[in-house]
């Protein structure tokens, strides 16, 4: 294997495994603002790419990083980005094998993440079936609430929601398990409803979501119920994982994830009829929120 220092990285995938690839880009003013510290920018750039590998049931192995640097970025700032990315790379057991540096008007980081998955365990959005249960990791809506809180500036003490926005936690360990239990997966970068819609579209299905089952953090529950639910449904950048799981595999999957310290919550099921239905505590359908999910062309605030 050849890494940094050569024109190209040379990597060897183990026999009987698939190479799983993902490229993600973070751009100043779109995905982060001046409330982010350099370490958080580096962490987040890697986290969003690793989250997609986890949703595909892959084990992360290698990364390539391309940086576009405006003139104001100095060595200290660049070192901070490197530290944040390096810490998460070490925790996730991925190796930097190449990249590129260039000048630009805006700071941007492009991460190409490469992983491996057994063919039988690689997850796609198209593998779901009617009757599969919908399981989601962690809690929903925290990053969107964090973004709102950070619009007033960076507080002295960060709440859970602010940390979820500044340094999301990719569910790498759950991703390594997922292919044994789930039939399809997607990471929640654009909001639950929007990303569930992507999964339903690829699997040609609809879904029912139970509002009372949505996992909310204590910080989110302190909001008015309607506001909390809207953030959980349409708030972006949680980078939690949503899986479609056969009913007989849901229990074993939840127990396996719990042993890794991650809660999996059942929030609904897939159905043959198209469209997403929201059900209240009484099982009565309620209207979908009017607003959409995360918009990558919306400036960060």
C-alpha positions as CSV (number, residue, x, y, z in Angstrom):
1,X,0.0,0.0,0.0
2,X,1.2,3.5,-0.8
3,X,-0.2,6.6,0.9
4,X,0.8,10.3,1.1
5,X,4.0,11.1,-0.9
6,X,3.1,9.4,-4.1
7,X,1.0,10.7,-7.0
8,X,-1.7,8.1,-6.2
9,X,-2.8,6.1,-3.2
10,X,-2.6,2.3,-3.6
11,X,-4.9,0.3,-1.5
12,X,-5.8,-3.4,-1.4
13,X,-9.3,-4.6,-0.7
14,X,-9.5,-8.0,0.9
15,X,-10.8,-10.8,-1.3
16,X,-14.5,-11.3,-0.9
17,X,-15.2,-7.6,0.1
18,X,-16.6,-4.7,-1.7
19,X,-15.0,-1.2,-1.8
20,X,-17.5,1.3,-0.6
21,X,-16.8,5.0,-1.5
22,X,-18.2,8.3,-0.5
23,X,-17.2,11.9,-1.1
24,X,-18.5,14.8,0.9
25,X,-17.7,18.5,0.9
26,X,-18.0,21.2,3.6
27,X,-18.0,24.8,2.5
28,X,-17.5,28.0,4.5
29,X,-20.8,29.8,4.8
30,X,-22.9,26.8,3.8
31,X,-21.9,24.0,6.3
32,X,-20.0,26.0,8.9
33,X,-19.6,29.6,10.1
34,X,-17.2,31.6,12.3
35,X,-18.6,30.0,15.5
36,X,-16.8,26.8,14.5
37,X,-13.3,26.2,15.9
38,X,-10.8,24.8,13.5
39,X,-10.8,21.4,15.3
40,X,-14.6,21.2,14.9
41,X,-14.4,22.0,11.2
42,X,-11.9,19.1,10.7
43,X,-14.0,16.8,12.8
44,X,-17.2,17.6,11.0
45,X,-15.7,17.2,7.5
46,X,-14.7,13.7,8.3
47,X,-17.8,12.8,10.4
48,X,-20.2,13.5,7.5
49,X,-18.4,11.2,5.2
50,X,-18.0,8.4,7.8
51,X,-21.7,8.6,8.5
52,X,-22.6,7.7,4.9
53,X,-20.2,4.7,5.1
54,X,-22.0,3.6,8.3
55,X,-25.4,3.8,6.6
56,X,-24.1,1.5,3.9
57,X,-22.9,-1.1,6.4
58,X,-19.3,-0.5,5.7
59,X,-16.1,-0.6,7.8
60,X,-14.2,2.6,7.2
61,X,-10.6,2.1,6.1
62,X,-9.0,5.1,4.2
63,X,-9.6,8.8,3.5
64,X,-8.4,11.3,1.0
65,X,-8.7,15.0,1.9
66,X,-8.7,18.0,-0.5
67,X,-8.5,21.5,1.1
68,X,-9.2,24.8,-0.6
69,X,-7.7,27.5,1.5
70,X,-8.4,31.2,1.4
71,X,-5.5,33.6,2.2
72,X,-6.6,34.2,5.8
73,X,-6.0,30.6,6.8
74,X,-2.7,30.4,8.7
75,X,-0.6,27.5,9.9
76,X,-2.2,27.5,13.3
77,X,-5.7,27.4,11.9
78,X,-4.7,24.6,9.5
79,X,-3.1,22.6,12.3
80,X,-6.4,22.9,14.3
81,X,-8.3,21.4,11.3
82,X,-5.8,18.6,11.1
83,X,-6.0,17.9,14.9
84,X,-9.8,17.6,14.8
85,X,-9.8,15.3,11.8
86,X,-6.9,13.2,13.1
87,X,-8.6,12.6,16.5
88,X,-11.8,11.3,14.8
89,X,-9.7,9.3,12.2
90,X,-7.9,7.6,15.1
91,X,-11.1,6.8,16.9
92,X,-12.7,5.4,13.7
93,X,-9.5,3.5,12.7
94,X,-9.2,5.1,9.3
95,X,-5.9,6.1,7.6
96,X,-5.2,9.2,5.6
97,X,-3.7,8.0,2.3
98,X,-3.7,11.1,0.1
99,X,-5.1,14.5,-0.7
100,X,-4.6,17.9,-2.2
101,X,-4.1,21.6,-1.2
102,X,-5.1,24.6,-3.3
103,X,-6.0,28.3,-2.9
104,X,-9.6,29.6,-3.1
105,X,-11.8,32.4,-2.0
106,X,-13.7,30.3,0.5
107,X,-12.5,27.6,2.9
108,X,-13.7,24.1,1.8
109,X,-12.8,20.6,2.8
110,X,-13.6,17.6,0.6
111,X,-13.2,14.2,2.1
112,X,-13.3,10.9,0.1
113,X,-13.9,8.0,2.5
114,X,-13.3,4.5,1.4
115,X,-14.5,1.4,3.3
116,X,-15.1,-2.3,2.9
117,X,-18.3,-4.4,3.2
118,X,-19.2,-8.0,2.6
119,X,-21.4,-8.2,-0.5
120,X,-24.2,-9.7,1.6
121,X,-23.9,-7.0,4.2
122,X,-23.7,-3.9,2.0
123,X,-26.8,-1.7,2.5
124,X,-28.5,0.3,-0.2
125,X,-31.6,2.6,0.0
126,X,-33.4,0.2,-2.3
127,X,-33.4,-2.9,-0.1
128,X,-36.4,-2.2,2.0
129,X,-39.7,-4.1,1.9
130,X,-43.2,-3.4,3.1
131,X,-43.6,-4.4,6.7
132,X,-40.0,-3.6,7.6
133,X,-39.6,-1.6,10.8
134,X,-37.9,1.8,10.9
135,X,-35.2,2.0,13.5
136,X,-33.1,5.2,14.1
137,X,-30.0,5.7,16.2
138,X,-29.7,8.3,18.9
139,X,-32.0,11.4,19.2
140,X,-33.4,13.6,16.5
141,X,-33.5,17.4,16.0
142,X,-30.5,18.3,18.2
143,X,-28.3,19.7,15.4
144,X,-31.1,21.9,14.1
145,X,-31.7,23.2,17.6
146,X,-27.9,23.7,18.0
147,X,-27.8,25.8,14.8
148,X,-30.5,28.0,16.1
149,X,-28.7,28.5,19.4
150,X,-25.4,29.3,17.7
151,X,-26.9,32.1,15.6
152,X,-26.5,34.3,18.6
153,X,-22.8,33.4,18.8
154,X,-20.8,30.8,20.6
155,X,-21.8,30.4,24.3
156,X,-19.2,29.8,27.0
157,X,-20.8,26.5,27.8
158,X,-22.0,24.3,25.0
159,X,-25.2,22.4,25.3
160,X,-25.7,18.9,23.8
161,X,-27.6,20.5,20.9
162,X,-24.7,22.9,20.1
163,X,-22.2,20.1,20.2
164,X,-24.4,18.0,17.9
165,X,-24.1,20.9,15.3
166,X,-20.4,21.6,15.9
167,X,-19.1,18.1,16.1
168,X,-21.5,15.3,15.1
169,X,-20.9,11.8,16.2
170,X,-20.8,9.4,13.2
171,X,-22.3,6.0,14.2
172,X,-19.4,4.0,12.9
173,X,-19.8,1.0,15.3
174,X,-23.5,0.6,14.5
175,X,-22.7,0.8,10.8
176,X,-20.4,-2.2,11.2
177,X,-23.3,-4.2,12.7
178,X,-26.0,-3.0,10.4
179,X,-25.5,-5.3,7.4
180,X,-26.2,-8.4,9.6
181,X,-29.7,-7.2,10.5
182,X,-31.0,-4.3,8.3
183,X,-32.2,-4.4,4.7
184,X,-31.7,-0.8,3.8
185,X,-30.1,2.3,5.4
186,X,-29.6,6.0,5.1
187,X,-27.9,8.7,7.2
188,X,-30.0,11.6,8.3
189,X,-28.1,14.6,6.9
190,X,-31.1,16.4,5.4
191,X,-33.8,15.7,8.0
192,X,-35.8,12.6,8.9
193,X,-38.8,13.2,6.5
194,X,-36.6,14.2,3.6
195,X,-34.2,11.3,4.0
196,X,-36.9,8.8,4.7
197,X,-38.5,10.0,1.5
198,X,-35.3,9.2,-0.4
199,X,-35.3,5.7,1.1
200,X,-39.0,5.2,0.2
201,X,-38.5,6.4,-3.3
202,X,-35.6,4.0,-4.0
203,X,-37.5,1.1,-2.4
204,X,-40.8,2.1,-4.1
205,X,-42.6,2.2,-0.8
206,X,-44.4,4.5,1.6
207,X,-44.1,4.8,5.4
208,X,-45.9,5.4,8.6
209,X,-44.2,7.4,11.4
210,X,-45.4,7.4,15.0
211,X,-44.9,10.9,16.4
212,X,-44.9,9.6,20.0
213,X,-42.0,7.3,19.3
214,X,-39.6,10.0,18.0
215,X,-36.5,9.9,20.2
216,X,-36.0,13.4,21.6
217,X,-33.2,14.6,23.9
218,X,-34.2,16.3,27.2
219,X,-33.0,19.6,25.7
220,X,-35.5,19.3,22.8
221,X,-38.3,18.2,25.1
222,X,-38.0,21.5,27.0
223,X,-39.4,23.1,23.8
224,X,-43.1,23.3,23.0
225,X,-44.1,19.9,21.7
226,X,-45.0,21.1,18.2
227,X,-41.6,22.9,17.9
228,X,-39.7,19.9,19.1
229,X,-41.4,17.5,16.7
230,X,-40.8,19.8,13.8
231,X,-37.1,20.0,14.5
232,X,-37.0,16.2,14.8
233,X,-38.9,15.7,11.5
234,X,-37.3,18.3,9.3
235,X,-34.1,19.5,11.1
236,X,-31.0,18.5,9.2
237,X,-27.4,17.5,10.1
238,X,-28.2,15.0,12.8
239,X,-26.1,12.4,11.1
240,X,-28.0,9.7,12.9
241,X,-28.7,6.5,10.9
242,X,-32.1,5.2,9.8
243,X,-32.6,1.5,8.9
244,X,-35.3,-0.6,7.4
245,X,-35.2,-3.9,9.4
246,X,-37.2,-7.1,9.1
247,X,-39.4,-7.5,12.2
248,X,-37.7,-10.6,13.4
249,X,-34.3,-8.9,13.2
250,X,-35.3,-5.7,15.0
251,X,-34.9,-7.0,18.5
252,X,-31.5,-8.6,17.9
253,X,-30.3,-5.4,16.2
254,X,-31.4,-3.2,19.0
255,X,-29.6,-5.4,21.6
256,X,-26.4,-5.5,19.5
257,X,-26.4,-1.7,19.2
258,X,-27.0,-1.3,22.9
259,X,-23.9,-3.4,23.6
260,X,-22.0,-0.7,21.6
261,X,-23.6,2.0,23.7
262,X,-26.1,3.2,21.1
263,X,-29.9,3.2,21.4
264,X,-32.0,2.2,18.4
265,X,-35.6,3.3,18.5
266,X,-38.5,2.0,16.5
267,X,-40.3,5.0,15.0
268,X,-42.6,3.4,12.4
269,X,-42.8,0.9,9.5
270,X,-42.8,0.8,5.8
271,X,-45.9,0.1,3.7
272,X,-46.9,-0.6,0.1
273,X,-48.9,2.6,-0.4
274,X,-46.9,5.6,-1.5
275,X,-46.3,8.6,0.7
276,X,-45.4,9.2,4.4
277,X,-48.1,9.3,7.0
278,X,-47.6,10.9,10.4
279,X,-49.6,9.3,13.2
280,X,-50.3,10.9,16.6
281,X,-50.6,9.1,19.9
282,X,-54.1,7.9,19.0
283,X,-53.0,6.5,15.7
284,X,-54.8,9.4,13.8
285,X,-53.0,10.8,10.8
286,X,-51.8,14.4,11.1
287,X,-50.5,16.8,8.5
288,X,-46.9,16.8,7.4
289,X,-44.9,20.0,8.4
290,X,-44.9,22.6,5.7
291,X,-41.2,23.3,5.7
292,X,-38.7,21.0,4.0
293,X,-35.4,19.6,5.3
294,X,-31.9,20.8,5.1
295,X,-31.1,22.9,2.0
296,X,-27.5,22.7,0.9
297,X,-27.8,26.0,-1.0
298,X,-29.0,27.9,2.1
299,X,-26.3,30.1,3.7
300,X,-25.3,29.1,7.2
301,X,-26.3,31.6,9.9
